[in-house]
Amino acid sequence: MLHVGINGFGTIGKRVADAVCVQPDMTVAGVAKRSPNFEATIAVDRGYDLFAAGEGGADPFEAAGLDAIGTVGDLVAASDVVVDATPGGVGATNAALYADHDTPAIFQGGETPTVAEVSFVARANYDAAVGADTARVVSCNTTGLSRLFAPLEAAYGIEKARITLVRRGGDPGQTGRGPINDTLPDPVEIPSHHGPDVQTVFPDLAIDTMGMTVPTTQMHTHSVNVTLQSAPDAAAVRELLADESRLFLVPETLGIDGAGKLKEYTRDAGRPRGDVWENCIWAESVTVEGRDLYLFQAIHQEADVVPENIDAVRALSERTASAAQSIRRTDEALGVGEGLVQHGAEPASVEGTADD
Ligand SMILES: NC(=O)c1ccc[n+]([C@@H]2O[C@H](COP(=O)([O-])OP(=O)(O)OC[C@H]3O[C@@H](n4cnc5c(N)ncnc54)[C@H](OP(=O)(O)O)[C@@H]3O)[C@@H](O)[C@H]2O)c1
């Protein structure tokens, strides 16, 4: 059993902790955070050992009636692998702590790529992280793009990718970013940082990215144009993408017209927190003109990196034989792909109409 410590129990950290919990080969060694807010009480309710990461140590937790059983250093010492899910830039300041304890560490996409030996997406470069001491699970947007590019590159080759990323203004809890009511080119400079970040996973990929930010907390939406090296028909591309466990081809029949209904669907399907771990690709948007592929996909920023963190834990600890084995194990335990009607699947029941 791998003991996984989670330093930072916010949007990403709490989801990773719950995902570790359901894996057959992992257990949560504990979670660290600074303040005794509602997420600290949730950690305690879930039965996770709580460790203090702030300068005040355990005092603020005790004052709030919460029992912090040690410091973040104690958590690292008790862990086989640490997942650092602290805010962007803080992870780099924690790197020395993990190295001092000789504890393999996983960082998040808010860190610069130099924080770790490998920028990681399980479907694209799992093997590069096997046995490494550090890996960085790339951002939600980079994860979503890399999952799409991996099968396209393998099946058809990619000549050039051009992506416009319509980014959510903030997460639901990020009240400090709002209220907002605008549509921003963000960043104004082209390419946005997303293209170079994808190149940390696919170094040879030709890609241009443009970013926008809009006033929603739901999901990011990508407008995708990929020039392939061959010219498949759209049906073949749909079939290829539908075969990928972390890509959900949204069937037209579901009547899902945007991120709001996608989130409603996964809440109705009983997903924890309504999380959407998969890229959501509108099946009818998949279009091929010559060698140019076009599609729209939505990415749930709070959720898509969660299964990737689990695979990164296995890669660093060298506990599984292959990427495919780890991905399958993660997906089965978490329920990735479950409860969603896939494009091309038979509807559960089709009512005939009187005049058909
Ligand atoms: N949110 C997203 O959409 C998203 C998507 C993909 C990747 N990421 C990346 O994931 C990382 C975490 O982001 P997040 O959105 O989960 O952040 P978050 O919600 O702000 O959570 C950060 C957590 O870290 C704790 N923390 C703050 N300062 C700390 C410190 N100095 N030492 C230890 N813990 C500290 C916070 O505790 P307190 O609350 O007690 O201060 C909180 O529990 C970032 O690199 C981010 O770029 C985020």
The ligand as a Gaussian input file, in Angstrom:
#p B3LYP/6-31G(d) Opt

LIG

0 1
 N       -8.186000      25.180000      -9.505000
 C       -7.950000      24.816000     -10.724000
 O       -8.789000      25.012000     -11.586000
 C       -6.666000      24.139000     -11.069000
 C       -6.646000      23.282000     -12.179000
 C       -5.472000      22.609000     -12.508000
 C       -4.327000      22.853000     -11.771000
 N       -4.372000      23.739000     -10.716000
 C       -3.131000      23.952000      -9.977000
 O       -3.200000      23.214000      -8.749000
 C       -2.497000      23.920000      -7.744000
 C       -3.436000      24.146000      -6.579000
 O       -4.497000      24.977000      -7.018000
 P       -5.889000      25.016000      -6.225000
 O       -6.829000      25.682000      -7.148000
 O       -6.222000      23.675000      -5.681000
 O       -5.531000      26.006000      -5.032000
 P       -6.435000      26.349000      -3.779000
 O       -7.837000      25.934000      -3.987000
 O       -6.133000      27.758000      -3.429000
 O       -5.851000      25.412000      -2.631000
 C       -4.547000      25.575000      -2.155000
 C       -4.380000      24.803000      -0.866000
 O       -3.029000      24.962000      -0.443000
 C       -3.007000      25.443000       0.907000
 N       -1.870000      26.349000       1.070000
 C       -1.788000      27.654000       0.801000
 N       -0.549000      28.100000       1.038000
 C        0.125000      27.057000       1.487000
 C        1.431000      26.868000       1.922000
 N        2.314000      27.887000       1.948000
 N        1.808000      25.631000       2.289000
 C        0.927000      24.606000       2.293000
 N       -0.340000      24.732000       1.881000
 C       -0.720000      25.946000       1.485000
 C       -4.303000      26.144000       1.092000
 O       -4.596000      26.113000       2.471000
 P       -5.327000      27.279000       3.186000
 O       -6.683000      27.383000       2.540000
 O       -5.399000      26.818000       4.567000
 O       -4.480000      28.501000       2.982000
 C       -5.255000      25.274000       0.280000
 O       -5.649000      24.158000       1.040000
 C       -1.954000      25.188000      -8.411000
 O       -0.664000      24.931000      -8.906000
 C       -2.904000      25.391000      -9.562000
 O       -2.334000      26.139000     -10.619000
 C       -5.514000      24.345000     -10.338000

